[in-house]
Amino acid sequence: MQPPLGRITLKKIAEEAGVDVSTVSRALAGLNGVHKDTRDRVLEVARKFRYRPNLLARGLVKGHSQTIGLLVSDIRNPYFAEVARGAEDAAFHAAHDLVLCNSDLNQTKQMRYIRSLLDKNVTGLIMHSVGTLSAAEREELENCGVRIVLLDRQAKSQPFSTVSADNHQGGFIAAQHLIELGHRNIAHLNGPRHHTTFADRMRGFVDAVDSSGEKISTVMMDSDPTIPDGYAMTKKLLAEKPEVTAIVAGNDAIALGAMRAAAEFGVSIPDDLSVIGFDNIEVSDLIHPALTTIHQPKYEMGQAAVEILLKVSRTEMTRVPEHRLFGVTLIERKSCKPLEVRKARPVAASEEVYTS
């Protein structure tokens, strides 16, 4: 028998199997109350007709689909690849699909994707927000009827569940490590200050400097958390502040940009300049010299976000958000070393100076 043309419906299967539509529905869903012979007959007809359930229609009936939306700010950053892998594995084991969207650090694009995912009746949203939500956007999300988990947000005043590493502690550890190595002229090259992730790392850095009891000279710069921006900030830093002996980067991408700029300026890492990153992305151990960095459990954070989302979705009466804070650790490699007295480095006439 050749399957009929057009989309196969439950009604067509019911007619072929000689049962009613409700029996077909229960048989295909594996529910009780259907005789084994009847279930086998329905399943055989469904296979013969190459039936595939309309998940979108099922989602409209249930009020949600078996789909989770994951919205990240910049998928080019390997940090998000590891977070997404943890989330995808957890979603797969829970029989859910994961849809990945990238906001490109653009708040307008972020809200467009959020609304698009909500229109598709996703079970829930996992968001790495590019900035502070406006009052109107926050109200829109609070009333959207879908559970939301924020990545890299620690504020327990949030109406949403959160998953984050201890960014403040990471910033503190990074600065403390360099101070213990004898560095007294330290730059902090960070991501956007309005983003709480980078604001927390900056506060940790400042607290470590303030509590050290040493006279520390600091330079604070911020931009987008990308390799090109890390490169640009470091070019400006090396041209204007040659006395700096160490850099704390807001993430590994900034640190990679800093190392590229240092190489172009003829500055040796770690002999002339120590650099420490944050994230411990895979490539940080593959470059030369290998990057000293702050490790955060990215895969586990992605898993946790899905687990919280599905747990809350199963208990609709429980609206209290859950907050998980993961610890961080220092990974010592080859990009930092104890400070030694060094000769002043003259700026070559051919070097370009970044001034914007």
TORVEXBA-472397 format. One record per residue (C-alpha): residue in three letters; chain; x, y, z. Coordinates in steps of 0.05 Angstrom, whole numbers, padded with zeros to 5 digits, always signed. Example, Ala and Ser with C-alpha at 12.3 -4.5 7.8 and 13.67 -1.06 7.14 Angstrom:
! residues 2
Ala, A, +00246, -00090, +00156 $
Ser, A, +00273, -00021, +00143 $
This chain:
! residues 356
Met, A, +00000, +00000, +00000 $
Gln, A, +00027, +00068, -00019 $
Pro, A, +00017, +00125, +00032 $
Pro, A, -00035, +00175, +00009 $
Leu, A, -00014, +00243, -00016 $
Gly, A, -00016, +00302, +00031 $
Arg, A, -00002, +00307, +00105 $
Ile, A, -00021, +00245, +00144 $
Thr, A, -00071, +00261, +00199 $
Leu, A, -00095, +00221, +00260 $
Lys, A, -00162, +00215, +00225 $
Lys, A, -00132, +00180, +00165 $
Ile, A, -00095, +00132, +00211 $
Ala, A, -00159, +00119, +00250 $
Glu, A, -00197, +00102, +00187 $
Glu, A, -00144, +00054, +00163 $
Ala, A, -00137, +00021, +00231 $
Gly, A, -00212, +00016, +00242 $
Val, A, -00212, +00055, +00308 $
Asp, A, -00231, +00125, +00331 $
Val, A, -00184, +00185, +00332 $
Ser, A, -00177, +00186, +00409 $
Thr, A, -00153, +00114, +00408 $
Val, A, -00100, +00132, +00356 $
Ser, A, -00078, +00191, +00398 $
Arg, A, -00071, +00148, +00461 $
Ala, A, -00036, +00092, +00424 $
Leu, A, +00016, +00138, +00392 $
Ala, A, +00028, +00173, +00458 $
Gly, A, +00039, +00107, +00494 $
Leu, A, -00017, +00119, +00543 $
Asn, A, -00055, +00065, +00582 $
Gly, A, -00124, +00041, +00563 $
Val, A, -00107, +00015, +00494 $
His, A, -00106, -00060, +00481 $
Lys, A, -00038, -00087, +00457 $
Asp, A, -00066, -00113, +00391 $
Thr, A, -00100, -00047, +00377 $
Arg, A, -00037, -00008, +00394 $
Asp, A, +00005, -00052, +00349 $
Arg, A, -00045, -00043, +00291 $
Val, A, -00044, +00033, +00300 $
Leu, A, +00032, +00035, +00302 $
Glu, A, +00037, -00008, +00240 $
Val, A, -00009, +00038, +00201 $
Ala, A, +00029, +00099, +00226 $
Arg, A, +00095, +00068, +00202 $
Lys, A, +00064, +00050, +00135 $
Phe, A, +00039, +00121, +00125 $
Arg, A, +00105, +00149, +00150 $
Tyr, A, +00067, +00190, +00200 $
Arg, A, +00104, +00246, +00237 $
Pro, A, +00069, +00285, +00292 $
Asn, A, +00057, +00359, +00283 $
Leu, A, +00098, +00383, +00342 $
Leu, A, +00078, +00456, +00329 $
Ala, A, +00005, +00439, +00334 $
Arg, A, +00018, +00396, +00396 $
Gly, A, +00055, +00454, +00427 $
Leu, A, -00005, +00500, +00414 $
Val, A, -00050, +00450, +00450 $
Lys, A, -00003, +00441, +00509 $
Gly, A, +00015, +00515, +00513 $
His, A, +00089, +00499, +00500 $
Ser, A, +00133, +00457, +00455 $
Gln, A, +00190, +00410, +00474 $
Thr, A, +00238, +00465, +00456 $
Ile, A, +00285, +00510, +00496 $
Gly, A, +00312, +00575, +00470 $
Leu, A, +00384, +00593, +00486 $
Leu, A, +00403, +00665, +00472 $
Val, A, +00476, +00684, +00476 $
Ser, A, +00510, +00751, +00463 $
Asp, A, +00567, +00729, +00417 $
Ile, A, +00573, +00658, +00392 $
Arg, A, +00643, +00673, +00365 $
Asn, A, +00667, +00671, +00437 $
Pro, A, +00686, +00598, +00453 $
Tyr, A, +00659, +00608, +00523 $
Phe, A, +00588, +00603, +00495 $
Ala, A, +00604, +00541, +00455 $
Glu, A, +00619, +00503, +00520 $
Val, A, +00557, +00532, +00555 $
Ala, A, +00514, +00513, +00496 $
Arg, A, +00542, +00442, +00495 $
Gly, A, +00524, +00432, +00568 $
Ala, A, +00454, +00460, +00556 $
Glu, A, +00444, +00418, +00493 $
Asp, A, +00465, +00353, +00527 $
Ala, A, +00418, +00367, +00585 $
Ala, A, +00361, +00385, +00538 $
Phe, A, +00372, +00323, +00496 $
His, A, +00369, +00277, +00557 $
Ala, A, +00304, +00311, +00576 $
Ala, A, +00274, +00298, +00506 $
His, A, +00277, +00372, +00488 $
Asp, A, +00307, +00408, +00429 $
Leu, A, +00352, +00469, +00437 $
Val, A, +00348, +00530, +00392 $
Leu, A, +00409, +00575, +00393 $
Cys, A, +00403, +00649, +00377 $
Asn, A, +00459, +00702, +00376 $
Ser, A, +00446, +00774, +00395 $
Asp, A, +00513, +00802, +00371 $
Leu, A, +00516, +00845, +00434 $
Asn, A, +00456, +00883, +00406 $
Gln, A, +00397, +00895, +00454 $
Thr, A, +00347, +00907, +00398 $
Lys, A, +00366, +00841, +00364 $
Gln, A, +00363, +00807, +00432 $
Met, A, +00290, +00828, +00443 $
Arg, A, +00271, +00809, +00372 $
Tyr, A, +00297, +00738, +00383 $
Ile, A, +00262, +00733, +00450 $
Arg, A, +00195, +00752, +00420 $
Ser, A, +00207, +00704, +00362 $
Leu, A, +00222, +00646, +00409 $
Leu, A, +00160, +00662, +00451 $
Asp, A, +00118, +00661, +00388 $
Lys, A, +00143, +00590, +00377 $
Asn, A, +00117, +00569, +00445 $
Val, A, +00184, +00548, +00473 $
Thr, A, +00183, +00513, +00540 $
Gly, A, +00230, +00565, +00568 $
Leu, A, +00287, +00614, +00554 $
Ile, A, +00359, +00614, +00576 $
Met, A, +00388, +00683, +00566 $
His, A, +00457, +00715, +00569 $
Ser, A, +00431, +00786, +00568 $
Val, A, +00473, +00838, +00533 $
Gly, A, +00456, +00891, +00585 $
Thr, A, +00407, +00915, +00637 $
Leu, A, +00335, +00904, +00615 $
Ser, A, +00292, +00966, +00612 $
Ala, A, +00231, +00969, +00658 $
Ala, A, +00185, +00955, +00598 $
Glu, A, +00227, +00896, +00574 $
Arg, A, +00231, +00867, +00644 $
Glu, A, +00156, +00872, +00652 $
Glu, A, +00146, +00840, +00584 $
Leu, A, +00189, +00780, +00604 $
Glu, A, +00158, +00774, +00673 $
Asn, A, +00089, +00768, +00641 $
Cys, A, +00107, +00725, +00581 $
Gly, A, +00083, +00660, +00614 $
Val, A, +00148, +00624, +00602 $
Arg, A, +00203, +00607, +00652 $
Ile, A, +00268, +00644, +00643 $
Val, A, +00338, +00630, +00668 $
Leu, A, +00391, +00684, +00663 $
Leu, A, +00464, +00666, +00653 $
Asp, A, +00518, +00705, +00688 $
Arg, A, +00470, +00742, +00733 $
Gln, A, +00477, +00737, +00809 $
Ala, A, +00425, +00788, +00834 $
Lys, A, +00376, +00750, +00878 $
Ser, A, +00328, +00808, +00870 $
Gln, A, +00316, +00783, +00799 $
Pro, A, +00246, +00754, +00786 $
Phe, A, +00281, +00702, +00743 $
Ser, A, +00325, +00643, +00761 $
Thr, A, +00400, +00654, +00751 $
Val, A, +00463, +00613, +00738 $
Ser, A, +00530, +00646, +00747 $
Ala, A, +00603, +00637, +00765 $
Asp, A, +00630, +00678, +00823 $
Asn, A, +00654, +00735, +00780 $
His, A, +00673, +00780, +00838 $
Gln, A, +00717, +00725, +00868 $
Gly, A, +00748, +00712, +00800 $
Gly, A, +00768, +00785, +00792 $
Phe, A, +00796, +00785, +00862 $
Ile, A, +00837, +00722, +00851 $
Ala, A, +00866, +00749, +00785 $
Ala, A, +00889, +00814, +00816 $
Gln, A, +00914, +00780, +00879 $
His, A, +00956, +00732, +00838 $
Leu, A, +00992, +00788, +00801 $
Ile, A, +01003, +00828, +00866 $
Glu, A, +01034, +00767, +00898 $
Leu, A, +01081, +00762, +00838 $
Gly, A, +01105, +00832, +00854 $
His, A, +01068, +00873, +00802 $
Arg, A, +01051, +00943, +00823 $
Asn, A, +01029, +00974, +00756 $
Ile, A, +00969, +00934, +00734 $
Ala, A, +00918, +00947, +00679 $
His, A, +00847, +00920, +00680 $
Leu, A, +00820, +00912, +00609 $
Asn, A, +00747, +00896, +00617 $
Gly, A, +00681, +00886, +00580 $
Pro, A, +00623, +00936, +00584 $
Arg, A, +00615, +00966, +00653 $
His, A, +00539, +00964, +00647 $
His, A, +00541, +00888, +00642 $
Thr, A, +00538, +00860, +00712 $
Thr, A, +00586, +00802, +00695 $
Phe, A, +00642, +00850, +00679 $
Ala, A, +00622, +00899, +00733 $
Asp, A, +00629, +00844, +00785 $
Arg, A, +00698, +00824, +00758 $
Met, A, +00720, +00896, +00761 $
Arg, A, +00696, +00903, +00833 $
Gly, A, +00734, +00840, +00851 $
Phe, A, +00797, +00869, +00819 $
Val, A, +00789, +00935, +00857 $
Asp, A, +00776, +00900, +00923 $
Ala, A, +00839, +00858, +00916 $
Val, A, +00880, +00921, +00902 $
Asp, A, +00849, +00959, +00960 $
Ser, A, +00859, +00902, +01010 $
Ser, A, +00930, +00886, +00989 $
Gly, A, +00963, +00938, +01034 $
Glu, A, +01010, +00954, +00975 $
Lys, A, +01016, +01017, +00935 $
Ile, A, +00986, +00994, +00869 $
Ser, A, +00979, +01038, +00807 $
Thr, A, +00921, +01016, +00763 $
Val, A, +00894, +01032, +00694 $
Met, A, +00821, +01016, +00679 $
Met, A, +00796, +01009, +00608 $
Asp, A, +00732, +00977, +00580 $
Ser, A, +00703, +00960, +00513 $
Asp, A, +00667, +00902, +00480 $
Pro, A, +00693, +00834, +00505 $
Thr, A, +00723, +00812, +00439 $
Ile, A, +00792, +00796, +00411 $
Pro, A, +00793, +00859, +00367 $
Asp, A, +00774, +00904, +00425 $
Gly, A, +00826, +00871, +00470 $
Tyr, A, +00877, +00884, +00416 $
Ala, A, +00856, +00957, +00408 $
Met, A, +00856, +00971, +00483 $
Thr, A, +00925, +00940, +00491 $
Lys, A, +00955, +00980, +00434 $
Lys, A, +00931, +01044, +00468 $
Leu, A, +00955, +01019, +00536 $
Leu, A, +01025, +01001, +00512 $
Ala, A, +01033, +01067, +00475 $
Glu, A, +01009, +01111, +00533 $
Lys, A, +01027, +01071, +00595 $
Pro, A, +01092, +01033, +00582 $
Glu, A, +01104, +01027, +00657 $
Val, A, +01047, +00975, +00663 $
Thr, A, +01076, +00906, +00677 $
Ala, A, +01013, +00864, +00680 $
Ile, A, +00943, +00860, +00651 $
Val, A, +00880, +00829, +00681 $
Ala, A, +00832, +00816, +00623 $
Gly, A, +00757, +00813, +00633 $
Asn, A, +00755, +00749, +00592 $
Asp, A, +00800, +00704, +00552 $
Ala, A, +00780, +00737, +00486 $
Ile, A, +00806, +00805, +00511 $
Ala, A, +00869, +00770, +00536 $
Leu, A, +00881, +00739, +00467 $
Gly, A, +00875, +00807, +00435 $
Ala, A, +00923, +00835, +00487 $
Met, A, +00974, +00782, +00471 $
Arg, A, +00970, +00797, +00397 $
Ala, A, +00981, +00871, +00408 $
Ala, A, +01040, +00857, +00454 $
Ala, A, +01072, +00814, +00401 $
Glu, A, +01065, +00871, +00350 $
Phe, A, +01097, +00920, +00399 $
Gly, A, +01156, +00874, +00411 $
Val, A, +01134, +00863, +00483 $
Ser, A, +01150, +00793, +00508 $
Ile, A, +01099, +00755, +00549 $
Pro, A, +01112, +00741, +00606 $
Asp, A, +01183, +00771, +00608 $
Asp, A, +01159, +00843, +00596 $
Leu, A, +01085, +00837, +00609 $
Ser, A, +01043, +00787, +00648 $
Val, A, +00972, +00772, +00624 $
Ile, A, +00916, +00736, +00659 $
Gly, A, +00848, +00720, +00629 $
Phe, A, +00780, +00697, +00652 $
Asp, A, +00738, +00637, +00627 $
Asn, A, +00791, +00583, +00612 $
Ile, A, +00767, +00571, +00541 $
Glu, A, +00800, +00512, +00506 $
Val, A, +00846, +00553, +00463 $
Ser, A, +00877, +00587, +00524 $
Asp, A, +00918, +00524, +00535 $
Leu, A, +00939, +00517, +00462 $
Ile, A, +00970, +00585, +00449 $
His, A, +01042, +00604, +00465 $
Pro, A, +01053, +00622, +00519 $
Ala, A, +00994, +00585, +00548 $
Leu, A, +00947, +00634, +00582 $
Thr, A, +00940, +00638, +00658 $
Thr, A, +00866, +00647, +00670 $
Ile, A, +00807, +00641, +00717 $
His, A, +00768, +00577, +00705 $
Gln, A, +00692, +00575, +00709 $
Pro, A, +00653, +00511, +00697 $
Lys, A, +00620, +00531, +00632 $
Tyr, A, +00591, +00463, +00612 $
Glu, A, +00562, +00452, +00681 $
Met, A, +00530, +00521, +00680 $
Gly, A, +00495, +00505, +00615 $
Gln, A, +00469, +00440, +00645 $
Ala, A, +00446, +00474, +00708 $
Ala, A, +00407, +00526, +00668 $
Val, A, +00367, +00472, +00632 $
Glu, A, +00356, +00432, +00696 $
Ile, A, +00328, +00494, +00732 $
Leu, A, +00285, +00512, +00673 $
Leu, A, +00252, +00444, +00667 $
Lys, A, +00244, +00436, +00742 $
Val, A, +00208, +00502, +00748 $
Ser, A, +00166, +00486, +00686 $
Arg, A, +00142, +00421, +00718 $
Thr, A, +00120, +00457, +00781 $
Glu, A, +00079, +00514, +00754 $
Met, A, +00055, +00532, +00824 $
Thr, A, +00126, +00545, +00847 $
Arg, A, +00145, +00614, +00824 $
Val, A, +00204, +00625, +00870 $
Pro, A, +00266, +00633, +00827 $
Glu, A, +00328, +00590, +00839 $
His, A, +00398, +00618, +00840 $
Arg, A, +00461, +00576, +00830 $
Leu, A, +00530, +00605, +00840 $
Phe, A, +00590, +00565, +00815 $
Gly, A, +00660, +00573, +00844 $
Val, A, +00720, +00594, +00803 $
Thr, A, +00794, +00573, +00806 $
Leu, A, +00860, +00601, +00782 $
Ile, A, +00893, +00561, +00726 $
Glu, A, +00968, +00578, +00727 $
Arg, A, +01003, +00571, +00660 $
Lys, A, +01059, +00609, +00626 $
Ser, A, +01033, +00680, +00613 $
Cys, A, +01049, +00708, +00683 $
Lys, A, +01115, +00710, +00721 $
Pro, A, +01145, +00746, +00781 $
Leu, A, +01163, +00818, +00767 $
Glu, A, +01236, +00833, +00752 $
Val, A, +01268, +00901, +00744 $
Arg, A, +01265, +00916, +00670 $
Lys, A, +01292, +00970, +00624 $
Ala, A, +01245, +01023, +00597 $
Arg, A, +01221, +01004, +00527 $
Pro, A, +01226, +01059, +00476 $
Val, A, +01166, +01066, +00429 $
Ala, A, +01186, +01052, +00358 $
Ala, A, +01171, +01108, +00309 $
Ser, A, +01134, +01060, +00263 $
Glu, A, +01084, +01038, +00317 $
Glu, A, +01013, +01061, +00308 $
Val, A, +00977, +01090, +00368 $
Tyr, A, +00903, +01074, +00379 $
Thr, A, +00869, +01139, +00402 $
Ser, A, +00795, +01129, +00394 $
